[in-house]
């Protein structure tokens, strides 16, 4: 059994749909809820209902709004039904699972946005690392260097070799830098 929010007005003006009643019905019954929608717009009320937890959308359907009958004026026509279903499925996809975790589509940007220690200017072998010559920047398309947490321990150490400006600083570029990685 599914309890549907329904406003008995044909058509229902948007301000009378009262989609938030879907939440009230779910809390009151603990069961499945939905929307019996008599508004003329084929998209907005069903999408809002899905966002509020509706598992069923009831909408009047007709082959033509010009056909005789009491429901024809506000019923959805075939092309509108296709748009309605697509919009509801898109809304379900947008809602996601609710779990806050790294999405597979975020992987590439995550690698781009991660930060590493970089040479802010050219550094000569034997030069001491300081806030003037190294900093923490986004990796961008570069291979990652030392992680940001290594930055404070890097300061005061010496470069094991020449380092080009804007290059990521790795442990191999630091004298006795193995524990920095």
N, C-alpha and C positions, 0 to 999 in steps of 0.2 A: 504494500500500500504506500502511496506517495501523497502527501498533503500539498495542495497547490494554492499559492496566493492568487486570488482572483478579484478583480474589481468589476462589478456588474454594471458596466457602462459600455455601450457599443456604438462607436469606438470609444476606447478609454483614452482621455487626454493624458499626455505624458506625466503631468504633475499628479495624477490620480493613480498611477500604477502601483505606488507604494512598495517597491521591490524590497525594501528593508524588512517588510513583514516576513519575508522568506527566512531571515535569521530568527525572528521571533517564533515562527512556527517550528523551526528545527529545534530550538531550545526548549519549547513547550512539549514537543512530542518525542524528541530524541530519535526521530526517524528521518526517512528520506523526504525531501521537499522539492518544490518546483514552482513554476509560474504558468498560470493560464492567462496568456497575454492577448488582450483585445485592442491594444494600441495599433495605430496604423503603420507606424515605422517598423519595418521588418527586422531591424538590427539592434537598436539601442537597448530596449527592455530585455530581450533574451541574453544579450552579452552581459548586462549588469546582473541579471539573475544568476548566470553561471558564475560570475565573480563572487557572488554572495553565497554560493554553495548549492544552487539548484542542480538536481540531477535529471529533471524532466522539464521540457518546454512544450507547452501546448499552444498552438497557434492555428487559427482557422485558415483553410486553404481553398482556393478557387482557381479555376482555369482562366477566369476573367472577372475583373471587378465590375464589368458592365452586365453580367448575367443577373437575372431577377433573383430576389431573395433577400432576407434580412441581414445575412452575414457577408454578402458579397462585397459591400463597400469597404470593409476593413480587413477582409481576408487577404492573405498574401498570394500573389500569382506565382507561377512556376519559377521565373527568373529570380524573383525575390526570395523564394524558398531556398534556392541554391545559394544566394548571398547570405541568408540567415544561417544556414548550416555551416558554411565556410567560416563565417564570423564567430560562431559558437566554438567551432573546432580550433580556430586561431586563439580565441580567448582561453580555452582549456590549455593550450600549449603555452601561452604566455603566463598562466598561473603557475605552471611548473609543479614541482613536488613539494616545495616549501623547505626542503633541506638546503642549508647554506653551505655550499661547497664549491670548489673550483669546477667550472663547467669545461668540457672538452674544447669548446670554441674559444675559451679564454687563454688556452695554452700558449699560442703564438705571442699574444700581447703580453702575457705574463713574463715570458722569456725576454721580450723587448724592454719591459718596464722594470725588471729586477735591477738592483743597483750593485755596483762593484767599485773598487778603488781604481782611479785612473790618474795618469800623469797629467797635470794641468799645463805643463810646459815640458820641454825636453829636459831630461835629467841625465847627468853624466855619471859614469861608474865612480863609486866612492862618495858621491854626494849624499848628504843626510836628507832623509824624507822629512818634510815639514808641511804645515798648512799652506805654505806658499807654492809647493810643487806637486802636491797630491790632493785629491778630493774624491768624494763619493758621488757618482753620477749613474744615470740609467745606462744599461748595457747597449741599448739600441740594437744594432746589427752586429756589434762586436762580440767576440768570445768573452765570457765573463772573466773578471780578474778576482782579486781577493774579495771576500764578502765584507760588507760594511762593518761588521763587528771586529774585523782585524785592523781597521783604521787606527784606533788609539794605540795599539801595540806596534804599528808600523812606524809611527812618528818617532824620530830619534835614531832609527836604524839607517844603515847605508845601502845604497844601490849596488848590487853585485855586477851590474853592467849598464851600458847606456840604454836609456829608455826614451822612445820617441814621444813627442807631445801627443796627448789624447789617447795614448795606448793604455789598455788595461794593465794594471800592475799585478803580477803573479808572484807566488812564493819564490819561484826560481830567480826572480829579479832582485831579491832581497838577500843580503848577506845573512846567513843563518836564519832564513825565512821559512824553513820547513814547517814549523809549528803554527804559522799564520794561516795556512790553508784550511 
